[in-house]
Each structure stands twice: as C-alpha cells, then as structure tokens.
Amino acid sequence: MAHGAGGKASRRLVEGLFAPLLFAESSEPLGDAARVNINGTSVAITTDSFVVKPLKFPGGSIGELAVNGTMNDLAVSGARGEAMVVTFILEEGLPLPVLEAEIRAMAAALQRAGIALIGGDTKVVERGKADGMYITTTGIGRPLQHVTIDARSVRAGDKILLSGPIGDHGITILLARGELDLEADLASDTRCILPLIEVLAGEAGPGIRWMRDPTRGGVATTLNELARDCRLGIVLSEEEIPMRNEVRGACELLGLDPLHIANEGQFLAVVAPEYADAALNALHRTEGGEDAVIIGEVQTEPACAVLVTTRYGGSRIADMLVGDPLPRIC
Amino acid sequence: MRYVDEFRDPELITKAADEIHRLADTGRHYRIMEVCGGHTHAIYRFGLKDVLPSNIELIHGPGCPVCVLPMGRIDDGLAVAKNAEVIFAAFGDMMRVPGTHGSPFEHKARGTDVRIVYSPADALQIARKNPDKHVMFFAIGFETTAPSTALTLMRARSEGIRNFSVFCNHVTIVPAIRAILDSPDMRLDAFIGPGHVSTVIGCRPYEWIARNEGKPVVTSGFEPLDLLQSIVMLLRQLRAGEAKVENQYKRVVPWEGNRAALKAMAEVFQLRPYFEWRGLGFISQSALKIRDEYAGWDAEQRFPIPGTRVTDPKAAQCGEVLKGVLKPAQCKLFGNECTPEHPIGALMVSSEGSCAAYYNYEHRKAAAMVTSISSVA
C-alpha cells in the first residue's frame, strides 16, 4: 500500500522501476504532465486514476475528483486542459443510481472546468473488486503563454506561494470513512484551479519557475520532490501555513502532520521574488484566490530538504511521507 | 485552539527560553532525561533544542512502548494471526514495526487479516461484527493505555463476547526508570517526567527518584511551553540544590492519579514476575499479565504462543539508544541500513522512537549545518 501513498515508496517505484524500463530517454525531472511535440505543436498530456473510498464525501465525490484532478495536473504544468477521455472500472453490483450520480457529478465538473469529454471505456469486474468504481481520466491541453515550468530554473531567494488552506480533503476523507468517532464541519477542497493559474500566468508568468498540486503526500512531499529536483533547500515559516481549525484539531488529536495530508484544490508555485507581490495581489483579487499566501522561500541550505521554522527560533525538517499517515498511540 | 495555542505562543516560548539561558550555570553541563517518547517527539517536532543553551543536553529515555517491545513478541502475535479465523488488531504505530518475517503491514499484504484500530473498544466492535472470526487485540503501551484495555476486557466478559482476546504487552514505567538509574553508563541530573502515564499513576510513584536518588522530577505537558517551563522548574531546583517531584502538567495530571483507571487495571491485570525489554534485558515486576479470572480473553491462554526469542542484529544499537547512552546518529546503522522505510529496530518506526524523531525532524538539519560550516571555513 505504501507504494501508492505518494511518498518515498511511490517515488522509488516510479523512478526505480517504471522510468528506466518504460520511459523514453530524458534528463528532465518527472512532472505532473508531459509535453509531446506533434507536427511542431507542443501538447501537454497527463493521466490520473481515482480510487477514493467512500465514493461520495462532504464537498465532492469521485467523479468530481476525476475531472478536477486531471485539469489541475495540466494547469500546474502550465497548460489549459482542452479535452479528456475517461475509463470506468465498475464493480459488479454497483447500484445504478450511484453510478448515475457520479456521471452527473462529472458532467457538472466538466462544465465548470470548461473542458470537453470526448471518449472513454468501461469495464465491469467481479463483486469484491474495484471498491464500487475506479475512474481514470486522461487529459490533453494547450500550453499557456509565458509560462515555463522547470525545477532547474528555481533559484535561491525565490518565494513559495500556496493557494489556500491545507488538509481539507485528506481529513474529510479520513472522517468520511467512519472508522474514527470524530466529526467535523469540513469538506473536500476539490475544485478546478485553472482560473487561478491563468490569472497567475497573466500577472506573473515570466516569474513562475515551477508549480505543482500537493495531492497525496501533501505539501511536504511535493516540496521535497522540488528540493531534490532543484538541489536547493526550501525553508517554510510554520505560522504562515494556512489551515482550518478543524484540520488542525483533527491532526493534533490523531498525531498526523498536516503537511502530509492530501489536498485536491490547492497549488504551490515557486515565484521569482520580483514577481511575488504582483502574483499574490492578482490571486487575492480573484474569486477562490483570497487565501493565497507566501509560506516560505528557496535557500541554498539545507540542500535537497525542507525545513520548517517557527517564530520562536525552533526548526524541524519536514520529510517526504513514508507509507500512509498513521495515527499515533499515546 | 484551546490548550494548544496558548502553549505555542512564540512570545511566551521566547520568554521561557530566555529564563532557561539565565538560570543555566554556564560552568555546568546539564544532563536531563525525558522519559516519555511523546516528549522526545515533541522536542524534535517543535525544534526546542534550537532554543536551549548548548550546556543543556536532553537525553532520550525508554518511554516508547513500541520501541521496548522485543521482536519475539511481535513474531508471537503474528504467529497467532496466521490462523485463518484470526483478525489481528493493533494501533497504527504497530503496523510498520519489523518482526522476523515482516511487519504487520507486510503480513497484511501477504493475506493476513490485519486491521488498524484507534482504541481496544474498536477491536471489540470488530469482534461483535464478525462472530465467525476471532479478534486478537495486540495491546501495547505503558500505564497510559492499560486502563482502556482493562475496561475493554471487562466489557467483553460482561457481554460474554467470546471471539475476542488480548495479547498483552503492557509495561510499567517505574521499573524502566529504575533500570536507567541503576545503569552504570548513565549520569543524569534530572528528569522530565512522563506526561500521559502520570494522568493514570499520578506523581507519587516518582517520589523515590527525588528522595533516594536525589534527582529532581517535573512531570510535563507536551506543548513547547510545557517542556520549556518544566526545564525552568528543574533548573530552579538544581540551582537551589533541591530534589523533589513537581507537576507542570497540572491541567491534566492529578497528583494522586486516576483512581478509577487504577482500579480497572488492578481488577484485570497482575504484574508478571519478569518481562524482557528490548535493550534493557529482563526486568522483574515490570509488565502486566491478564489475571486468571479473565483467562478466557487472554490470547496467551487461548492460543499456543511460540515464545520466540529473537536477538537483535549485532550491529543494531537499539538498547544503547533506548537507555540514552548513545544518540540515534551514533548507532552505526542509523540512516544507512536503518531508516524509517526499512527499519531494523522499532525506534526507527514508532513515532515515539528517538531514532525516528531524529531522522524525520533533525538529522539533515545537522548535515546542513556541517556543510555550511565547512563551506565557510
């Protein structure tokens, strides 16, 4: 299970097994989407699968995640999603009303995102497999103007921008599973972040070095990947990292690190310092971007690591997630 | 957030840190042990070492119930779990702890029914819902978690739930502290006393440390301000040449402990004559066993237990790190053969383990300091 959690084991699986055998020769770091050149036109392409349990949860459902997740991967790679295809793996016995609800949710999400679904495939597997349903979406997109995403362009002094509060999605799912006797007024933050990315690109495009959405593994895992790819250090200011009280409370109770919790509607951007203010102001003026904040900056040390500092002078390393976040004993 | 924010107030923390700098005698090197693994974790997570003067050394004690569990007991528990009708239930922290043939999670991947529970009551509920299966709760923890295991056993008996048992690995904190003080390698000045264990046993059980050994003890909360305030209180005692037990964690820890919890424990458990602790060897009267009246719910009576004894790999220095003789980074395997992803010992897996805390929060900081110093020089 650890290999799917988004942390160290996942990275090892991809880099150690998949990449050498499957991927074409490339010196570029692995990103959220890939570029392919077709007859002189650069096209972005990405794919993602969704296996969330339960299928429906406060704030969304698997269908919405499937649309937003792929749109967001394209967006943070600097591309506007143009078309999507989908595969459904359905479990035998899945009630039709449940399936219909998901299809409707997807249709609504596609419309909100402004992307067309142009094809797909459906398979049915035996009862006991597929947890109800699994969805995979593949999206292609057109690169945004003025945006080049490359971890190698990141420099010391660059600012780390976070679009909004962390942990909503992961904690919502954890509570929705019903294994914990815990309730909170929380909902998944799933949304299409393309509008915010387009605003950012318009105001600060040349200053954007790198972007990613911190899904499984959370902000810590995503920034650790960046730190390793650019071989620099990332220093965050703990007090600047926004999160709702409910997320903080749940994490404190369970002994979870909010920086390891999945998000489905946020993004991280590394912005050159001279563009940081413009970027932040532009987001604050945009619906959905009001909570954007600078949470830290790139420094030369500690190289390839992420350091979180407090106002009283304490600091700790925030490492990549190992396995799934496990609540503590006592 | 109440009871959290006030104790993380940066101004108050800075004030407490300043007071510590003022109180610490520059000519003296202080060796203070925090017994509890939760405190070790908090110290690293809040970066408290960064605000302490360099002549205060915090030494990590053996208060991590997962870390002190010998590998053989995990093997024994998993041997029972191999039975097709058994569901192995344990706290999340147990899931990655290595047994000889893999951790509980690894056993799960190979088909054993392994489930994470958040309390023993959850395990009992699984038993209620699965009448044709047997749920074995792998119980660990100091006196902090023993009462809830006791209450769950009482409930299982009163409800007549027969498809449930507990594999009991509860241990008690005082013998561990005694073993530390008896150890010739250790020279300690004072103790930061356990926080949550003390909510059950109170502060009285530590009085012999002050009276007989002459070491001050302050039971502490887990927030940064709690720990710093406890260190202030210890330094004040040391300066005055005093040695007594004080309670910093007054908002949670009652001096006399929790009578109801102690009563439940006494009803269900008795002390084992001796028990093996990883790194500390056999300690008498240091662990709990389920009483005969509850034998029907004692996994060690219901199932044949192999009684596996596993010696730690020679190179692993878990014992010395547990006793505080070695710092995690001084173990030869630290960071190489032994990391959180492929741990040799439980100290690298458990969130209360000093090796895990150091690895996750600190050790690359240290490497970075070394790099930056050497690049300046």
Interface residues (C-beta under 8 A of the other chain):
Chain A: M1 A2 K8 A9 E179 L180 D181 G233 E239 N245 R248 G249 E252 G255 E301 P302 A303 C304 A305 L307 T309 T310 R311 Y312 G313 G314 S315 R316 I317 D319 V322 G323 L326 P327 R328 I329 C330
Chain B: M1 V4 P10 I13 T14 A17 G38 Y44 R45 F46 G47 L48 K49 D50 V51 P65 V66 F91 G92 D93 M94 M95 R96 F105 A109 I116 Y118 D122 I140 G141 F142 T144 T145 H196 P224 P340 E341 S350 S351 E352 Y359 N360 Y361 E362 H363 R364 K365 A367 A368 T371 S372
